Amino acid sequence: MFIIPAIDIKDGNCVRLYKGDYSTVHKVAESAVDTAKKFEEDGVQWLHMVDLDGAKDGKRVNSELILSVRKSCKLRIEVGGGIRDMESVDFYLENGIDRVILGSAAIKDPDFVKAAVKKYPDKIAVSIDARDGMVSAEGWLDTSEISFIELAKEMENIGVKYLIFTDISKDGMLSGPNLPMLDELKSAVKCNIIASGGVSNLMDIVTLARLDIYGAISGKAVYTGGLDLKQAVAAADAVEAAEAEEE
């Protein structure tokens, strides 16, 4: 399981939100570039970056800063927020980003997702953000009438290989990921599942690794010191090694 620290960008700053509420925004680090370099030193392989302004405005806003992070480290980087057309997908992937995350587009424009997956089959992830089991969109400002399982199955049928699942009620709350929903999702589709929201400590990492989740995104806990990335990487590797021995 990959440990994937998060850098969320708003107004050019590294920030965090509580439950996706833009009014709760608070700065957590001085420099996105320095933060990414520290994560790289801690031994992670992937970095999750979100353009929060882009998610709300439906267009790229902080892409220059994101690409400056890309140039400064060797981490593989996935980027989401405001990617609503093929031009934006092309822009990020042609500039060295390893995976782009489509969110609202999955609900509002499935044909675009289909076209993106056809063009870049291994470089597209879809973010499924749920509130009470129903999918939210537009930077979590709208809630749809589609269940998270229904959307996941639709995305699998389109050919999406990576799903990033967030239970919005858990985001930024350090209360642990929603394990029953993640388990249900994993049983429903064959996509690689990346858990996001609520990851707060090593026990959460171990539990997710035992669920055979592909990746675990952590934001707030990394910045508050609740989760040590080096220990998290070691813990996930240990679970994998133990399970390999059992086989």
C-alpha positions as CSV (number, residue, x, y, z in Angstrom):
1,M,0.0,0.0,0.0
2,F,1.3,3.4,-0.9
3,I,1.4,6.1,1.7
4,I,0.4,9.3,-0.1
5,P,0.7,12.6,1.8
6,A,-1.4,15.5,0.6
7,I,-0.7,19.1,-0.3
8,D,-3.8,21.2,-0.8
9,I,-3.3,24.6,-2.4
10,K,-5.5,27.6,-1.9
11,D,-4.5,31.2,-2.8
12,G,-1.0,29.8,-3.4
13,N,-0.7,28.5,0.2
14,C,-0.5,24.9,1.7
15,V,-3.8,24.6,3.6
16,R,-6.2,22.1,5.2
17,L,-10.0,22.2,5.5
18,Y,-12.4,20.5,7.9
19,K,-15.0,18.4,6.2
20,G,-14.3,20.2,2.9
21,D,-15.7,23.5,4.3
22,Y,-13.8,26.4,2.6
23,S,-14.6,28.7,5.6
24,T,-12.4,26.5,7.8
25,V,-9.3,27.0,5.7
26,H,-6.0,27.3,7.6
27,K,-2.4,27.3,6.5
28,V,-0.3,24.3,7.5
29,A,3.1,24.9,5.8
30,E,5.1,27.8,4.4
31,S,6.3,26.2,1.2
32,A,4.8,23.5,-1.0
33,V,8.2,22.8,-2.6
34,D,9.9,22.4,0.8
35,T,7.1,20.2,2.1
36,A,7.3,17.9,-0.9
37,K,11.0,17.6,-0.5
38,K,10.5,16.6,3.2
39,F,8.0,14.0,2.2
40,E,10.4,12.6,-0.3
41,E,13.1,12.4,2.4
42,D,10.6,10.4,4.5
43,G,10.5,7.7,1.9
44,V,7.1,8.0,0.3
45,Q,6.7,7.4,-3.4
46,W,3.6,9.4,-4.2
47,L,2.3,12.9,-3.5
48,H,-1.4,14.0,-3.7
49,M,-1.9,17.6,-4.7
50,V,-5.2,19.4,-5.0
51,D,-5.9,22.9,-6.4
52,L,-8.7,23.9,-4.1
53,D,-9.4,27.1,-6.0
54,G,-9.5,25.1,-9.1
55,A,-12.0,22.7,-7.6
56,K,-14.3,25.5,-6.7
57,D,-13.8,27.6,-9.9
58,G,-13.8,24.7,-12.4
59,K,-10.5,25.6,-14.0
60,R,-6.7,25.5,-13.3
61,V,-5.7,28.2,-10.8
62,N,-2.6,27.0,-8.9
63,S,-1.0,25.0,-11.7
64,E,2.2,27.0,-11.8
65,L,2.9,26.2,-8.1
66,I,2.0,22.5,-8.7
67,L,4.5,22.3,-11.6
68,S,7.2,24.0,-9.5
69,V,6.7,21.1,-7.0
70,R,6.9,18.7,-9.9
71,K,10.3,20.1,-10.9
72,S,11.7,20.1,-7.4
73,C,11.3,16.4,-6.5
74,K,11.3,12.9,-7.9
75,L,8.0,11.8,-6.3
76,R,5.3,10.6,-8.5
77,I,2.5,13.2,-8.3
78,E,-1.2,13.0,-8.7
79,V,-3.2,16.2,-9.2
80,G,-6.8,17.1,-8.8
81,G,-9.0,20.2,-8.7
82,G,-10.5,22.0,-11.6
83,I,-9.7,19.4,-14.3
84,R,-12.8,19.6,-16.4
85,D,-11.6,19.3,-19.9
86,M,-9.0,17.4,-22.0
87,E,-6.8,20.5,-22.4
88,S,-6.3,20.4,-18.6
89,V,-5.6,16.7,-18.6
90,D,-3.1,17.1,-21.4
91,F,-1.5,20.1,-19.7
92,Y,-0.7,18.3,-16.5
93,L,0.4,15.0,-18.0
94,E,2.6,16.7,-20.7
95,N,4.3,18.6,-17.9
96,G,5.3,15.6,-15.9
97,I,2.4,14.9,-13.6
98,D,1.9,11.2,-13.2
99,R,-1.8,10.9,-12.7
100,V,-4.7,13.3,-12.9
101,I,-7.8,13.2,-10.7
102,L,-11.2,13.8,-12.2
103,G,-13.9,14.6,-9.6
104,S,-17.0,16.6,-10.6
105,A,-16.6,15.6,-14.2
106,A,-17.4,12.0,-13.3
107,I,-21.0,13.0,-12.5
108,K,-21.4,16.0,-14.9
109,D,-19.5,14.8,-18.0
110,P,-18.9,11.0,-18.1
111,D,-18.1,11.2,-21.8
112,F,-15.1,13.3,-20.9
113,V,-13.9,10.8,-18.4
114,K,-14.4,8.1,-21.0
115,A,-12.3,10.0,-23.5
116,A,-9.6,10.8,-20.9
117,V,-9.3,7.1,-19.9
118,K,-9.1,6.0,-23.6
119,K,-6.3,8.5,-24.2
120,Y,-4.4,7.9,-20.9
121,P,-5.6,4.5,-19.6
122,D,-3.2,4.3,-16.7
123,K,-3.0,7.9,-15.7
124,I,-6.6,8.8,-14.8
125,A,-8.1,8.5,-11.3
126,V,-11.6,9.4,-10.3
127,S,-12.3,11.0,-7.0
128,I,-15.5,9.8,-5.3
129,D,-16.4,12.1,-2.4
130,A,-19.4,11.0,-0.5
131,R,-21.6,12.7,2.1
132,D,-24.0,10.1,3.8
133,G,-23.2,7.7,1.0
134,M,-24.2,10.2,-1.8
135,V,-21.6,11.7,-4.1
136,S,-20.7,15.3,-3.8
137,A,-19.3,17.5,-6.5
138,E,-18.1,21.1,-7.3
139,G,-15.5,21.2,-4.5
140,W,-18.0,19.4,-2.2
141,L,-20.4,22.3,-2.5
142,D,-23.1,20.1,-4.2
143,T,-24.5,16.7,-3.2
144,S,-25.9,14.6,-6.0
145,E,-28.5,11.8,-6.1
146,I,-26.0,9.2,-7.0
147,S,-24.7,6.6,-4.5
148,F,-20.9,6.1,-4.2
149,I,-21.2,2.5,-5.2
150,E,-23.3,3.3,-8.3
151,L,-20.7,5.9,-9.5
152,A,-17.8,3.5,-8.8
153,K,-19.4,0.8,-10.9
154,E,-20.1,3.3,-13.7
155,M,-16.4,4.4,-13.6
156,E,-15.2,0.8,-13.6
157,N,-17.3,0.1,-16.7
158,I,-15.7,3.2,-18.4
159,G,-12.3,1.7,-17.7
160,V,-11.1,3.8,-14.8
161,K,-8.4,1.9,-12.9
162,Y,-8.0,4.2,-9.8
163,L,-10.7,5.4,-7.4
164,I,-10.0,7.9,-4.6
165,F,-12.7,7.6,-2.0
166,T,-13.4,10.2,0.6
167,D,-16.1,10.1,3.2
168,I,-16.5,13.9,3.7
169,S,-17.6,13.6,7.3
170,K,-14.2,12.1,8.1
171,D,-12.1,14.7,6.2
172,G,-9.7,16.6,8.5
173,M,-11.3,15.2,11.6
174,L,-8.6,12.6,12.5
175,S,-11.3,10.2,13.4
176,G,-10.2,7.3,11.2
177,P,-11.3,6.4,7.7
178,N,-14.7,5.0,7.0
179,L,-13.7,1.3,6.9
180,P,-17.2,-0.2,6.2
181,M,-17.7,2.1,3.2
182,L,-14.1,1.3,1.9
183,D,-14.8,-2.4,2.4
184,E,-18.1,-2.2,0.5
185,L,-16.4,-0.3,-2.3
186,K,-13.6,-2.8,-2.6
187,S,-16.1,-5.6,-2.8
188,A,-18.1,-3.8,-5.5
189,V,-15.4,-3.0,-8.0
190,K,-12.0,-4.3,-9.1
191,C,-10.4,-0.8,-9.4
192,N,-7.4,0.2,-7.2
193,I,-8.9,2.0,-4.2
194,I,-7.1,4.9,-2.6
195,A,-8.5,5.9,0.8
196,S,-8.7,9.6,1.8
197,G,-10.1,11.4,4.8
198,G,-9.7,10.6,8.5
199,V,-6.3,8.8,8.3
200,S,-4.9,9.9,11.7
201,N,-2.3,7.4,13.0
202,L,-0.3,4.2,12.4
203,M,-3.2,1.9,13.4
204,D,-5.3,3.4,10.5
205,I,-2.4,2.7,8.2
206,V,-2.2,-0.9,9.4
207,T,-5.9,-1.4,9.1
208,L,-6.1,-0.1,5.6
209,A,-3.1,-2.2,4.5
210,R,-4.9,-5.3,5.9
211,L,-7.9,-4.3,3.8
212,D,-5.6,-4.5,0.8
213,I,-6.2,-0.9,-0.1
214,Y,-4.0,0.4,-2.9
215,G,-3.1,3.7,-1.3
216,A,-3.8,5.9,1.8
217,I,-3.9,9.7,1.5
218,S,-3.1,11.6,4.7
219,G,-3.2,15.3,5.1
220,K,-3.9,16.8,8.5
221,A,-2.2,14.1,10.6
222,V,1.0,14.5,8.7
223,Y,1.1,18.2,9.5
224,T,0.0,17.9,13.2
225,G,2.6,15.1,13.7
226,G,0.0,12.5,14.5
227,L,1.3,10.4,11.6
228,D,5.1,9.9,11.0
229,L,5.5,9.2,7.3
230,K,8.6,7.0,7.8
231,Q,6.8,4.8,10.3
232,A,3.7,4.7,8.1
233,V,5.7,3.5,5.1
234,A,7.4,0.8,7.3
235,A,4.1,-0.3,8.8
236,A,2.4,-0.7,5.4
237,D,5.5,-2.6,4.1
238,A,5.4,-4.9,7.2
239,V,1.7,-5.8,6.6
240,E,2.5,-6.6,3.0
241,A,5.5,-8.8,3.9
242,A,3.5,-10.6,6.6
243,E,0.7,-11.4,4.2
244,A,3.1,-12.5,1.5
245,E,4.6,-15.0,4.0
246,E,1.1,-16.4,4.9
247,E,0.5,-17.1,1.2
